[in-house]
């Protein structure tokens, strides 16, 4: 296998990571949270959310690392760091930004503060807490889909 093969494999691994990761975010945003918000018993709702989202967070941590490493490898091989200095590569900025936000939330904020904070808020006012977390997911999903769109178009020759 030559370095070109490794590069193609890194791209395939990168996209696989993105599919699992952003696909999971889409499921949580468009199916899981709206369904949970229909449950009237707020304790049951919170317990279900913690069990299901907790399982997804574990998977998301793994794919975040894989996507970041494969992306970094491609950048290094292409020696494309100067793309960050050009606005037409906004999709590179957006990809990196999304990766950074998820890494921060999954590895630092969620275990240290967000988990406790959300539980407290959900016990105080469940509807409000779930509406807020749903809004956050919608924003992140929209930005992620925009990044996927921009990255595929940009990586395959579209000039923004
Ligand atoms: C630190 C984080 C990341 C880095 C360093 C990175 C880097 C890269 C690089 C270098 C490419 C190849 C571009 C080219 O061929 O011109 C790429 C492609 C791509 N990235 Fe990322 N990426 C990161 C995170 C993400 C995230 C979070 C997403 C999804 C939201 C994403 C989605 C994609 C997609 C869809 C492609 C296009 C694959 C193709 O069609 O060939 N990346 N990324």
Backbone and ligand atoms as CSV (ligand in chain L), in Angstrom:
chain,resi,resn,atom,element,x,y,z
A,1,UNK,N,N,0.848,-1.205,0.000
A,1,UNK,CA,C,0.000,0.000,0.000
A,1,UNK,C,C,0.880,1.250,0.000
A,2,UNK,N,N,0.656,2.180,-0.949
A,2,UNK,CA,C,1.466,3.399,-0.925
A,2,UNK,C,C,0.724,4.502,-0.152
A,3,UNK,N,N,1.379,5.688,-0.072
A,3,UNK,CA,C,0.800,6.746,0.764
A,3,UNK,C,C,-0.516,7.266,0.179
A,4,UNK,N,N,-0.667,7.127,-1.165
A,4,UNK,CA,C,-1.938,7.526,-1.800
A,4,UNK,C,C,-3.080,6.660,-1.319
A,5,UNK,N,N,-2.797,5.354,-1.149
A,5,UNK,CA,C,-3.828,4.436,-0.645
A,5,UNK,C,C,-4.220,4.810,0.783
A,6,UNK,N,N,-3.199,5.118,1.604
A,6,UNK,CA,C,-3.461,5.509,2.992
A,6,UNK,C,C,-4.340,6.748,3.045
A,7,UNK,N,N,-4.026,7.679,2.116
A,7,UNK,CA,C,-4.798,8.914,2.082
A,7,UNK,C,C,-6.270,8.615,1.765
A,8,UNK,N,N,-6.497,7.764,0.750
A,8,UNK,CA,C,-7.878,7.421,0.372
A,8,UNK,C,C,-8.585,6.718,1.524
A,9,UNK,N,N,-7.843,5.852,2.242
A,9,UNK,CA,C,-8.462,5.157,3.378
A,9,UNK,C,C,-8.810,6.143,4.496
A,10,UNK,N,N,-7.904,7.119,4.706
A,10,UNK,CA,C,-8.169,8.133,5.740
A,10,UNK,C,C,-9.452,8.894,5.386
A,11,UNK,N,N,-9.627,9.193,4.108
A,11,UNK,CA,C,-10.842,9.902,3.666
A,11,UNK,C,C,-12.081,9.037,3.930
A,12,UNK,N,N,-11.966,7.746,3.613
A,12,UNK,CA,C,-13.105,6.836,3.827
A,12,UNK,C,C,-13.441,6.736,5.318
A,13,UNK,N,N,-12.399,6.638,6.166
A,13,UNK,CA,C,-12.615,6.557,7.619
A,13,UNK,C,C,-13.248,7.858,8.120
A,14,UNK,N,N,-12.760,8.995,7.583
A,14,UNK,CA,C,-13.292,10.303,7.961
A,14,UNK,C,C,-14.802,10.363,7.682
A,15,UNK,N,N,-15.182,9.952,6.480
A,15,UNK,CA,C,-16.598,10.028,6.094
A,15,UNK,C,C,-17.432,9.042,6.916
A,16,UNK,N,N,-16.876,7.856,7.191
A,16,UNK,CA,C,-17.582,6.885,8.031
A,16,UNK,C,C,-17.857,7.483,9.422
A,17,UNK,N,N,-16.838,8.132,9.973
A,17,UNK,CA,C,-16.988,8.792,11.278
A,17,UNK,C,C,-18.080,9.845,11.225
A,18,UNK,N,N,-18.059,10.648,10.155
A,18,UNK,CA,C,-19.048,11.723,10.008
A,18,UNK,C,C,-20.460,11.150,9.911
A,19,UNK,N,N,-20.609,10.056,9.162
A,19,UNK,CA,C,-21.945,9.453,8.991
A,19,UNK,C,C,-22.508,9.005,10.340
A,20,UNK,N,N,-21.675,8.280,11.119
A,20,UNK,CA,C,-22.133,7.782,12.420
A,20,UNK,C,C,-22.444,8.930,13.382
A,21,UNK,N,N,-21.560,9.906,13.345
A,21,UNK,CA,C,-21.646,11.032,14.283
A,21,UNK,C,C,-22.833,11.950,13.962
A,22,UNK,N,N,-22.821,12.523,12.742
A,22,UNK,CA,C,-23.859,13.496,12.407
A,22,UNK,C,C,-25.210,12.799,12.203
A,23,UNK,N,N,-25.157,11.538,11.743
A,23,UNK,CA,C,-26.398,10.763,11.644
A,23,UNK,C,C,-27.028,10.595,13.021
A,24,UNK,N,N,-26.194,10.324,14.021
A,24,UNK,CA,C,-26.678,10.185,15.393
A,24,UNK,C,C,-27.257,11.491,15.916
A,25,UNK,N,N,-26.595,12.593,15.603
A,25,UNK,CA,C,-27.089,13.904,16.043
A,25,UNK,C,C,-28.445,14.174,15.382
A,26,UNK,N,N,-28.583,13.793,14.111
A,26,UNK,CA,C,-29.850,13.993,13.394
A,26,UNK,C,C,-30.957,13.167,14.052
A,27,UNK,N,N,-30.637,11.922,14.426
A,27,UNK,CA,C,-31.645,11.066,15.068
A,27,UNK,C,C,-32.093,11.668,16.410
A,28,UNK,N,N,-31.118,12.080,17.213
A,28,UNK,CA,C,-31.452,12.660,18.524
A,28,UNK,C,C,-32.317,13.915,18.338
A,29,UNK,N,N,-31.968,14.739,17.341
A,29,UNK,CA,C,-32.650,16.022,17.146
A,29,UNK,C,C,-34.057,15.871,16.558
A,30,UNK,N,N,-34.185,15.009,15.550
A,30,UNK,CA,C,-35.473,14.977,14.837
A,30,UNK,C,C,-36.413,13.873,15.312
A,31,UNK,N,N,-35.866,12.856,16.020
A,31,UNK,CA,C,-36.742,11.746,16.446
A,31,UNK,C,C,-36.786,11.627,17.972
A,32,UNK,N,N,-35.587,11.481,18.584
A,32,UNK,CA,C,-35.550,11.175,20.014
A,32,UNK,C,C,-36.113,12.313,20.884
A,33,UNK,N,N,-35.563,13.512,20.716
A,33,UNK,CA,C,-36.007,14.611,21.589
A,33,UNK,C,C,-37.499,14.942,21.384
A,34,UNK,N,N,-37.993,15.068,20.128
A,34,UNK,CA,C,-39.423,15.345,19.964
A,34,UNK,C,C,-40.301,14.250,20.584
A,35,UNK,N,N,-39.853,12.977,20.515
A,35,UNK,CA,C,-40.656,11.895,21.118
A,35,UNK,C,C,-40.638,11.997,22.638
A,36,UNK,N,N,-39.447,12.278,23.198
A,36,UNK,CA,C,-39.359,12.408,24.655
A,36,UNK,C,C,-40.215,13.574,25.151
A,37,UNK,N,N,-40.252,14.642,24.339
A,37,UNK,CA,C,-40.996,15.835,24.773
A,37,UNK,C,C,-42.504,15.576,24.829
A,38,UNK,N,N,-42.936,14.481,24.219
A,38,UNK,CA,C,-44.378,14.135,24.262
A,38,UNK,C,C,-44.718,13.353,25.532
A,39,UNK,N,N,-43.688,12.836,26.236
A,39,UNK,CA,C,-43.944,12.087,27.473
A,39,UNK,C,C,-44.307,13.079,28.583
A,40,UNK,N,N,-45.435,12.854,29.215
A,40,UNK,CA,C,-45.884,13.841,30.217
A,40,UNK,C,C,-45.231,13.631,31.587
A,41,UNK,N,N,-44.930,12.377,31.933
A,41,UNK,CA,C,-44.280,12.108,33.216
A,41,UNK,C,C,-42.808,12.564,33.138
A,42,UNK,N,N,-42.501,13.704,33.786
A,42,UNK,CA,C,-41.183,14.319,33.570
A,42,UNK,C,C,-40.025,13.494,34.140
A,43,UNK,N,N,-40.300,12.677,35.178
A,43,UNK,CA,C,-39.219,11.846,35.724
A,43,UNK,C,C,-38.860,10.730,34.743
A,44,UNK,N,N,-39.892,10.118,34.193
A,44,UNK,CA,C,-39.726,9.072,33.187
A,44,UNK,C,C,-38.989,9.631,31.960
A,45,UNK,N,N,-39.364,10.835,31.575
A,45,UNK,CA,C,-38.758,11.511,30.418
A,45,UNK,C,C,-37.261,11.724,30.634
A,46,UNK,N,N,-36.914,12.214,31.826
A,46,UNK,CA,C,-35.505,12.492,32.130
A,46,UNK,C,C,-34.687,11.200,32.182
A,47,UNK,N,N,-35.253,10.172,32.815
A,47,UNK,CA,C,-34.520,8.897,32.914
A,47,UNK,C,C,-34.263,8.288,31.544
A,48,UNK,N,N,-35.287,8.339,30.691
A,48,UNK,CA,C,-35.132,7.805,29.334
A,48,UNK,C,C,-34.072,8.593,28.563
A,49,UNK,N,N,-34.137,9.919,28.694
A,49,UNK,CA,C,-33.171,10.775,27.995
A,49,UNK,C,C,-31.752,10.434,28.428
A,50,UNK,N,N,-31.548,10.320,29.735
A,50,UNK,CA,C,-30.192,10.057,30.230
A,50,UNK,C,C,-29.683,8.698,29.768
A,51,UNK,N,N,-30.553,7.701,29.742
A,51,UNK,CA,C,-30.129,6.366,29.310
A,51,UNK,C,C,-29.778,6.362,27.818
A,52,UNK,N,N,-30.637,6.978,27.001
A,52,UNK,CA,C,-30.440,6.912,25.545
A,52,UNK,C,C,-29.345,7.848,25.065
A,53,UNK,N,N,-29.404,9.106,25.506
A,53,UNK,CA,C,-28.392,10.065,25.052
A,53,UNK,C,C,-27.015,9.682,25.611
A,54,UNK,N,N,-27.015,9.093,26.821
A,54,UNK,CA,C,-25.752,8.664,27.430
A,54,UNK,C,C,-25.050,7.617,26.569
A,55,UNK,N,N,-25.838,6.702,26.017
A,55,UNK,CA,C,-25.299,5.653,25.151
A,55,UNK,C,C,-24.748,6.280,23.862
A,56,UNK,N,N,-25.494,7.259,23.334
A,56,UNK,CA,C,-25.028,7.922,22.114
A,56,UNK,C,C,-23.761,8.737,22.387
A,57,UNK,N,N,-23.692,9.377,23.549
A,57,UNK,CA,C,-22.520,10.204,23.878
A,57,UNK,C,C,-21.245,9.360,23.891
A,58,UNK,N,N,-21.359,8.122,24.347
A,58,UNK,CA,C,-20.200,7.218,24.372
A,58,UNK,C,C,-19.714,6.950,22.949
A,59,UNK,N,N,-20.667,6.638,22.067
A,59,UNK,CA,C,-20.342,6.383,20.660
A,59,UNK,C,C,-19.795,7.656,20.003
A,60,UNK,N,N,-20.413,8.798,20.333
A,60,UNK,CA,C,-20.000,10.074,19.733
A,60,UNK,C,C,-18.559,10.425,20.127
A,61,UNK,N,N,-18.165,10.099,21.375
A,61,UNK,CA,C,-16.787,10.382,21.813
A,61,UNK,C,C,-15.796,9.631,20.939
A,62,UNK,N,N,-16.086,8.370,20.661
A,62,UNK,CA,C,-15.166,7.563,19.848
A,62,UNK,C,C,-15.077,8.124,18.424
A,63,UNK,N,N,-16.230,8.403,17.809
A,63,UNK,CA,C,-16.181,8.861,16.407
A,63,UNK,C,C,-15.613,10.276,16.274
A,64,UNK,N,N,-15.766,11.081,17.324
A,64,UNK,CA,C,-15.175,12.425,17.283
A,64,UNK,C,C,-13.652,12.319,17.174
A,65,UNK,N,N,-13.079,11.388,17.952
A,65,UNK,CA,C,-11.627,11.198,17.917
A,65,UNK,C,C,-11.198,10.675,16.536
A,66,UNK,N,N,-11.920,9.673,16.036
A,66,UNK,CA,C,-11.564,9.075,14.733
A,66,UNK,C,C,-11.666,10.114,13.610
A,67,UNK,N,N,-12.739,10.896,13.605
A,67,UNK,CA,C,-12.933,11.919,12.568
A,67,UNK,C,C,-11.839,12.979,12.655
A,68,UNK,N,N,-11.509,13.397,13.875
A,68,UNK,CA,C,-10.466,14.417,14.060
A,68,UNK,C,C,-9.104,13.922,13.590
A,69,UNK,N,N,-8.755,12.682,13.980
A,69,UNK,CA,C,-7.435,12.134,13.610
A,69,UNK,C,C,-7.313,11.963,12.095
A,70,UNK,N,N,-8.367,11.428,11.463
A,70,UNK,CA,C,-8.301,11.213,10.012
A,70,UNK,C,C,-8.271,12.554,9.280
A,71,UNK,N,N,-8.996,13.551,9.791
A,71,UNK,CA,C,-8.986,14.887,9.181
A,71,UNK,C,C,-7.612,15.533,9.294
A,72,UNK,N,N,-7.030,15.399,10.486
A,72,UNK,CA,C,-5.689,15.949,10.723
A,72,UNK,C,C,-4.674,15.289,9.783
A,73,UNK,N,N,-4.771,13.979,9.633
A,73,UNK,CA,C,-3.851,13.233,8.753
A,73,UNK,C,C,-3.967,13.741,7.308
A,74,UNK,N,N,-5.207,13.931,6.844
A,74,UNK,CA,C,-5.391,14.415,5.458
A,74,UNK,C,C,-4.803,15.817,5.276
A,75,UNK,N,N,-5.058,16.674,6.279
A,75,UNK,CA,C,-4.528,18.051,6.206
A,75,UNK,C,C,-3.009,18.040,6.104
A,76,UNK,N,N,-2.394,17.166,6.924
A,76,UNK,CA,C,-0.944,17.062,6.988
A,76,UNK,C,C,-0.396,16.549,5.650
A,77,UNK,N,N,-0.994,15.492,5.112
A,77,UNK,CA,C,-0.521,14.913,3.853
A,77,UNK,C,C,-0.699,15.908,2.699
A,78,UNK,N,N,-1.843,16.599,2.689
A,78,UNK,CA,C,-2.088,17.575,1.609
A,78,UNK,C,C,-1.292,18.862,1.832
A,79,UNK,N,N,-0.730,18.981,3.030
A,79,UNK,CA,C,-0.067,20.206,3.453
A,79,UNK,C,C,-0.951,21.415,3.139
A,80,UNK,N,N,-2.189,21.331,3.660
A,80,UNK,CA,C,-3.210,22.310,3.269
A,80,UNK,C,C,-3.539,23.278,4.401
A,81,UNK,N,N,-2.601,23.468,5.323
A,81,UNK,CA,C,-2.882,24.318,6.493
A,81,UNK,C,C,-3.213,25.745,6.103
A,82,UNK,N,N,-2.620,26.204,4.950
A,82,UNK,CA,C,-2.879,27.624,4.599
A,82,UNK,C,C,-4.315,27.846,4.151
A,83,UNK,N,N,-5.091,26.765,3.944
A,83,UNK,CA,C,-6.513,26.928,3.618
A,83,UNK,C,C,-7.239,27.732,4.702
A,84,UNK,N,N,-6.751,27.572,5.946
A,84,UNK,CA,C,-7.407,28.281,7.051
A,84,UNK,C,C,-7.294,29.799,6.907
A,85,UNK,N,N,-6.390,30.237,6.002
A,85,UNK,CA,C,-6.234,31.690,5.823
A,85,UNK,C,C,-7.133,32.243,4.720
A,86,UNK,N,N,-7.887,31.352,4.057
A,86,UNK,CA,C,-8.718,31.817,2.940
A,86,UNK,C,C,-10.188,31.550,3.212
A,87,UNK,N,N,-10.981,32.612,3.024
A,87,UNK,CA,C,-12.407,32.538,3.356
A,87,UNK,C,C,-13.167,31.572,2.446
A,88,UNK,N,N,-12.658,31.331,1.219
A,88,UNK,CA,C,-13.378,30.388,0.335
A,88,UNK,C,C,-13.326,28.949,0.873
A,89,UNK,N,N,-12.440,28.727,1.842
A,89,UNK,CA,C,-12.412,27.421,2.504
A,89,UNK,C,C,-13.183,27.479,3.826
A,90,UNK,N,N,-14.277,28.261,3.859
A,90,UNK,CA,C,-15.109,28.401,5.058
A,90,UNK,C,C,-15.544,27.033,5.580
A,91,UNK,N,N,-15.706,26.061,4.677
A,91,UNK,CA,C,-16.153,24.727,5.111
A,91,UNK,C,C,-15.075,24.019,5.936
A,92,UNK,N,N,-13.803,24.350,5.706
A,92,UNK,CA,C,-12.733,23.806,6.550
A,92,UNK,C,C,-12.838,24.413,7.955
A,93,UNK,N,N,-13.089,25.736,7.987
A,93,UNK,CA,C,-13.258,26.395,9.294
A,93,UNK,C,C,-14.457,25.792,10.034
A,94,UNK,N,N,-15.554,25.615,9.274
A,94,UNK,CA,C,-16.782,25.124,9.895
A,94,UNK,C,C,-16.604,23.693,10.425
A,95,UNK,N,N,-15.960,22.811,9.618
A,95,UNK,CA,C,-15.694,21.435,10.056
A,95,UNK,C,C,-14.915,21.433,11.362
A,96,UNK,N,N,-13.853,22.238,11.374
A,96,UNK,CA,C,-12.966,22.274,12.544
A,96,UNK,C,C,-13.700,22.849,13.757
A,97,UNK,N,N,-14.513,23.881,13.500
A,97,UNK,CA,C,-15.275,24.517,14.575
A,97,UNK,C,C,-16.239,23.504,15.210
A,98,UNK,N,N,-16.957,22.754,14.344
A,98,UNK,CA,C,-17.915,21.767,14.846
A,98,UNK,C,C,-17.196,20.686,15.654
A,99,UNK,N,N,-16.075,20.240,15.109
A,99,UNK,CA,C,-15.286,19.228,15.830
A,99,UNK,C,C,-14.887,19.744,17.211
A,100,UNK,N,N,-14.463,21.030,17.261
A,100,UNK,CA,C,-14.017,21.639,18.513
A,100,UNK,C,C,-15.178,21.724,19.531
A,101,UNK,N,N,-16.334,22.201,19.050
A,101,UNK,CA,C,-17.498,22.339,19.949
A,101,UNK,C,C,-17.891,20.979,20.529
A,102,UNK,N,N,-18.002,19.947,19.661
A,102,UNK,CA,C,-18.395,18.620,20.139
A,102,UNK,C,C,-17.361,18.047,21.106
A,103,UNK,N,N,-16.071,18.260,20.791
A,103,UNK,CA,C,-15.019,17.748,21.669
A,103,UNK,C,C,-15.123,18.398,23.051
A,104,UNK,N,N,-15.335,19.712,23.028
A,104,UNK,CA,C,-15.470,20.455,24.287
A,104,UNK,C,C,-16.676,19.960,25.088
A,105,UNK,N,N,-17.815,19.814,24.412
A,105,UNK,CA,C,-19.039,19.401,25.098
A,105,UNK,C,C,-18.908,17.956,25.601
A,106,UNK,N,N,-18.467,17.037,24.724
A,106,UNK,CA,C,-18.467,15.609,25.078
A,106,UNK,C,C,-17.403,15.236,26.104
A,107,UNK,N,N,-16.234,15.888,26.007
A,107,UNK,CA,C,-15.122,15.478,26.879
A,107,UNK,C,C,-14.958,16.356,28.120
A,108,UNK,N,N,-15.424,17.609,28.044
A,108,UNK,CA,C,-15.177,18.505,29.173
A,108,UNK,C,C,-16.483,18.982,29.823
A,109,UNK,N,N,-17.309,19.711,29.048
A,109,UNK,CA,C,-18.476,20.360,29.659
A,109,UNK,C,C,-19.528,19.375,30.156
A,110,UNK,N,N,-19.848,18.351,29.332
A,110,UNK,CA,C,-20.908,17.414,29.730
A,110,UNK,C,C,-20.550,16.677,31.023
A,111,UNK,N,N,-19.386,16.000,31.073
A,111,UNK,CA,C,-19.083,15.285,32.323
A,111,UNK,C,C,-18.882,16.201,33.528
A,112,UNK,N,N,-18.328,17.398,33.296
A,112,UNK,CA,C,-18.017,18.266,34.441
A,112,UNK,C,C,-19.205,19.091,34.925
A,113,UNK,N,N,-19.947,19.706,34.000
A,113,UNK,CA,C,-21.040,20.582,34.448
A,113,UNK,C,C,-22.410,20.310,33.824
A,114,UNK,N,N,-22.433,20.101,32.485
A,114,UNK,CA,C,-23.722,20.067,31.790
A,114,UNK,C,C,-24.661,18.975,32.298
A,115,UNK,N,N,-24.104,17.804,32.593
A,115,UNK,CA,C,-24.947,16.692,33.034
A,115,UNK,C,C,-25.719,17.063,34.306
A,116,UNK,N,N,-24.971,17.592,35.271
A,116,UNK,CA,C,-25.583,17.972,36.560
A,116,UNK,C,C,-26.572,19.122,36.383
A,117,UNK,N,N,-26.125,20.116,35.581
A,117,UNK,CA,C,-26.942,21.309,35.351
A,117,UNK,C,C,-28.262,20.951,34.669
A,118,UNK,N,N,-28.183,20.080,33.652
A,118,UNK,CA,C,-29.392,19.721,32.914
A,118,UNK,C,C,-30.369,18.968,33.808
A,119,UNK,N,N,-29.821,18.052,34.621
A,119,UNK,CA,C,-30.665,17.260,35.532
A,119,UNK,C,C,-31.418,18.194,36.487
A,120,UNK,N,N,-30.672,19.175,37.029
A,120,UNK,CA,C,-31.260,20.126,37.982
A,120,UNK,C,C,-32.393,20.922,37.315
A,121,UNK,N,N,-32.101,21.445,36.108
A,121,UNK,CA,C,-33.077,22.240,35.368
A,121,UNK,C,C,-34.292,21.412,34.983
A,122,UNK,N,N,-34.028,20.141,34.574
A,122,UNK,CA,C,-35.122,19.277,34.122
A,122,UNK,C,C,-36.053,18.913,35.281
A,123,UNK,N,N,-35.503,18.856,36.499
A,123,UNK,CA,C,-36.356,18.562,37.662
A,123,UNK,C,C,-37.187,19.800,38.009
A,124,UNK,N,N,-36.552,20.987,37.844
A,124,UNK,CA,C,-37.251,22.247,38.154
A,124,UNK,C,C,-38.342,22.561,37.121
A,125,UNK,N,N,-37.964,22.533,35.836
A,125,UNK,CA,C,-38.920,22.837,34.765
A,125,UNK,C,C,-38.568,21.993,33.522
A,126,UNK,N,N,-39.179,20.831,33.465
A,126,UNK,CA,C,-38.823,19.854,32.434
A,126,UNK,C,C,-39.045,20.386,31.012
A,127,UNK,N,N,-40.230,21.003,30.767
A,127,UNK,CA,C,-40.546,21.474,29.403
A,127,UNK,C,C,-39.511,22.482,28.929
A,128,UNK,N,N,-39.175,23.410,29.836
A,128,UNK,CA,C,-38.215,24.468,29.477
A,128,UNK,C,C,-36.817,23.881,29.191
A,129,UNK,N,N,-36.385,22.950,30.062
A,129,UNK,CA,C,-35.055,22.347,29.904
A,129,UNK,C,C,-34.967,21.576,28.590
A,130,UNK,N,N,-36.009,20.803,28.269
A,130,UNK,CA,C,-35.980,20.019,27.035
A,130,UNK,C,C,-36.092,20.915,25.797
A,131,UNK,N,N,-36.870,22.014,25.919
A,131,UNK,CA,C,-36.985,22.942,24.778
A,131,UNK,C,C,-35.611,23.553,24.485
A,132,UNK,N,N,-34.884,23.891,25.544
A,132,UNK,CA,C,-33.560,24.501,25.368
A,132,UNK,C,C,-32.579,23.512,24.736
A,133,UNK,N,N,-32.556,22.305,25.252
A,133,UNK,CA,C,-31.607,21.314,24.727
A,133,UNK,C,C,-31.970,20.948,23.275
A,134,UNK,N,N,-33.268,20.973,22.964
A,134,UNK,CA,C,-33.691,20.689,21.585
A,134,UNK,C,C,-33.204,21.805,20.648
A,135,UNK,N,N,-33.328,23.053,21.109
A,135,UNK,CA,C,-32.863,24.191,20.297
A,135,UNK,C,C,-31.356,24.073,20.015
A,136,UNK,N,N,-30.589,23.732,21.068
A,136,UNK,CA,C,-29.128,23.578,20.911
A,136,UNK,C,C,-28.814,22.506,19.864
A,137,UNK,N,N,-29.527,21.384,19.956
A,137,UNK,CA,C,-29.299,20.291,18.994
A,137,UNK,C,C,-29.639,20.744,17.568
A,138,UNK,N,N,-30.717,21.533,17.443
A,138,UNK,CA,C,-31.118,21.982,16.096
A,138,UNK,C,C,-30.045,22.874,15.486
A,139,UNK,N,N,-29.481,23.761,16.318
A,139,UNK,CA,C,-28.427,24.664,15.822
A,139,UNK,C,C,-27.214,23.838,15.383
A,140,UNK,N,N,-26.788,22.903,16.240
A,140,UNK,CA,C,-25.598,22.098,15.913
A,140,UNK,C,C,-25.824,21.219,14.691
A,141,UNK,N,N,-27.033,20.672,14.563
A,141,UNK,CA,C,-27.324,19.819,13.402
A,141,UNK,C,C,-27.290,20.642,12.116
A,142,UNK,N,N,-27.891,21.837,12.148
A,142,UNK,CA,C,-27.905,22.697,10.958
A,142,UNK,C,C,-26.476,23.039,10.536
A,143,UNK,N,N,-25.645,23.440,11.507
A,143,UNK,CA,C,-24.253,23.785,11.184
A,143,UNK,C,C,-23.494,22.565,10.653
A,144,UNK,N,N,-23.751,21.390,11.246
A,144,UNK,CA,C,-23.053,20.170,10.810
A,144,UNK,C,C,-23.432,19.809,9.375
A,145,UNK,N,N,-24.723,19.922,9.054
A,145,UNK,CA,C,-25.159,19.581,7.690
A,145,UNK,C,C,-24.573,20.555,6.681
A,146,UNK,N,N,-24.505,21.826,7.084
A,146,UNK,CA,C,-23.898,22.841,6.216
A,146,UNK,C,C,-22.424,22.505,5.967
A,147,UNK,N,N,-21.744,22.044,7.027
A,147,UNK,CA,C,-20.323,21.672,6.889
A,147,UNK,C,C,-20.173,20.483,5.946
A,148,UNK,N,N,-21.051,19.482,6.081
A,148,UNK,CA,C,-20.979,18.306,5.201
A,148,UNK,C,C,-21.196,18.739,3.753
A,149,UNK,N,N,-22.205,19.561,3.526
A,149,UNK,CA,C,-22.506,20.050,2.170
A,149,UNK,C,C,-21.294,20.794,1.597
A,150,UNK,N,N,-20.780,21.751,2.371
A,150,UNK,CA,C,-19.642,22.561,1.910
A,150,UNK,C,C,-18.401,21.710,1.690
A,151,UNK,N,N,-18.161,20.729,2.596
A,151,UNK,CA,C,-16.940,19.916,2.506
A,151,UNK,C,C,-16.969,19.010,1.278
A,152,UNK,N,N,-18.111,18.362,1.019
A,152,UNK,CA,C,-18.165,17.464,-0.142
A,152,UNK,C,C,-18.038,18.290,-1.429
A,153,UNK,N,N,-18.791,19.397,-1.520
A,153,UNK,CA,C,-18.711,20.235,-2.725
A,153,UNK,C,C,-17.286,20.784,-2.885
A,154,UNK,N,N,-16.723,21.323,-1.800
A,154,UNK,CA,C,-15.393,21.937,-1.852
A,154,UNK,C,C,-14.298,20.929,-2.158
A,155,UNK,N,N,-14.366,19.738,-1.514
A,155,UNK,CA,C,-13.325,18.729,-1.717
A,155,UNK,C,C,-13.368,18.163,-3.133
A,156,UNK,N,N,-14.511,18.284,-3.799
A,156,UNK,CA,C,-14.624,17.733,-5.154
A,156,UNK,C,C,-14.648,18.815,-6.212
A,157,UNK,N,N,-14.057,19.957,-5.888
A,157,UNK,CA,C,-13.772,20.952,-6.919
A,157,UNK,C,C,-14.680,22.150,-7.028
A,158,UNK,N,N,-15.768,22.214,-6.216
A,158,UNK,CA,C,-16.622,23.404,-6.319
A,158,UNK,C,C,-15.886,24.603,-5.729
A,159,UNK,N,N,-15.845,25.701,-6.495
A,159,UNK,CA,C,-15.163,26.910,-6.010
A,159,UNK,C,C,-16.181,27.826,-5.349
A,160,UNK,N,N,-16.069,27.950,-4.034
A,160,UNK,CA,C,-16.987,28.868,-3.336
A,160,UNK,C,C,-16.533,30.301,-3.514
L,1,LIG,C1,C,-10.556,18.662,13.306
L,1,LIG,C2,C,-11.566,18.365,12.553
L,1,LIG,C3,C,-11.504,18.102,11.078
L,1,LIG,C4,C,-10.466,18.195,10.207
L,1,LIG,C5,C,-9.010,18.593,10.489
L,1,LIG,C6,C,-10.970,17.844,8.898
L,1,LIG,C7,C,-10.232,17.813,7.740
L,1,LIG,C8,C,-10.685,17.419,6.500
L,1,LIG,C9,C,-9.888,17.362,5.290
L,1,LIG,C10,C,-8.430,17.750,5.188
L,1,LIG,C11,C,-10.681,16.931,4.300
L,1,LIG,C12,C,-10.279,16.707,2.824
L,1,LIG,C13,C,-10.563,17.954,2.026
L,1,LIG,C14,C,-10.163,17.821,0.574
L,1,LIG,O1,O,-10.052,16.718,0.040
L,1,LIG,O2,O,-9.954,18.883,-0.055
L,1,LIG,C15,C,-11.997,16.703,4.860
L,1,LIG,C16,C,-13.089,16.245,4.150
L,1,LIG,C17,C,-14.360,16.135,4.667
L,1,LIG,N1,N,-14.749,16.372,5.972
L,1,LIG,FE1,FE,-13.521,16.930,7.490
L,1,LIG,N2,N,-12.306,17.538,9.015
L,1,LIG,C18,C,-12.671,17.690,10.329
L,1,LIG,C19,C,-13.939,17.514,10.853
L,1,LIG,C20,C,-15.070,17.248,10.120
L,1,LIG,C21,C,-16.427,17.272,10.612
L,1,LIG,C22,C,-16.835,17.602,12.039
L,1,LIG,C23,C,-17.243,16.968,9.563
L,1,LIG,C24,C,-18.758,16.889,9.542
L,1,LIG,C25,C,-19.530,17.794,10.049
L,1,LIG,C26,C,-16.412,16.725,8.417
L,1,LIG,C27,C,-16.879,16.368,7.172
L,1,LIG,C28,C,-16.098,16.173,6.053
L,1,LIG,C29,C,-16.626,15.758,4.766
L,1,LIG,C30,C,-18.068,15.412,4.441
L,1,LIG,C31,C,-15.530,15.749,3.890
L,1,LIG,C32,C,-15.565,15.462,2.377
L,1,LIG,C33,C,-15.140,14.065,2.062
L,1,LIG,C34,C,-15.135,13.868,0.555
L,1,LIG,O3,O,-16.181,14.011,-0.075
L,1,LIG,O4,O,-14.103,13.571,0.005
L,1,LIG,N3,N,-15.107,16.902,8.791
L,1,LIG,N4,N,-11.970,16.997,6.202
